[in-house]
Amino acid sequence: MTAAHADRAELQIDRPSVTDGAALWRIARDSKTLDLNSSYSYLLWCRDFAGTTAVARDARGEAVGFVTGYVRPERPRTLLVWQVAVDEAYRGRGLAATLLDGLVARGSGEHRITAVETTITPGNTASERLFTSFAERHGAAVEREVLFDTSLFPDGPHDPEVLYRIGPLSL
């Protein structure tokens, strides 16, 4: 067993509870790449979207990574992945991929998920690699198009958000 695999084996992946909201906010803030939402939004997310969110916990039960998502109302078999973040001490071990695979597997059983969508800003190579390798692992095509152009963001300069549409999935 590799060291990275052993580390992942010690982690537990499950649904978040409201008490995880502060930790998810901290992990997102410390990532320095995600758009940080209010702490309130992470509390709501852990309450209202726990079924489409996965949290990795260390041996002490502390959250060390997460994937947040929701099922699109207009496309009820599509999981939109909102954010993926891993605590700095746990990066480079494949935890984001493990979280994403686990969440989609759970969603496939509960919601019959057949596609995943996410948005990625140009130059975010870690996210690009995560989602293109996810598509490869699941035998799915990847389509890309600009979903939100820079001009749509009212709060100052923002890179465009490119929609990655991945599917159909072979689970």
C-alpha positions, 0 to 999 in steps of 0.5 A: 500500500502506498503512503498516499493510499494509506493516508486516504484509508484513514479518512472517512468520507460522509455527508456534512452536518451543520457543524461542519459549515465553519470548517468548510468555510475555512478550507475554502478560504485557505485554498486561495483559489475558490471564490469565498462565499459567506460563512452563512452560505456554508452553514446553509449548504451543510443543512440544505444540500448535505445529500449532494455534498461530501466531506472527508474527515481525519481520524479526529473527525475534523473536516479536511476536504469537501465537494459541494454540489446540487442536482440541477432542477432543470436536469434532475440527472445532472449533478452540478459540482459547486466547489472542491477544496482540500486542506493544505496538509492533505493535498497531493494525495488524490483526496479531491478525486476520491471525494468526487468519485464517492459523491457521484457514486452516491448521487447515482444511487440516490438521484440516478445521476448520469452527468456532472457539470462544473465551472472552472476559470481559465488557468485553474489547472488543478480543477481542469485536471481533476475533472478531465481525469474524472471523465476519463475514469468514467468513460465520459465525454467532456464538453466546454463552453463559456457559461458566464462571461466576464461582463456578467459579474457585477462586483469587479473583474472576474475571469469567465466561468467555463462550463464543463459538461461531463457525461454520460457517465459509465458507473 
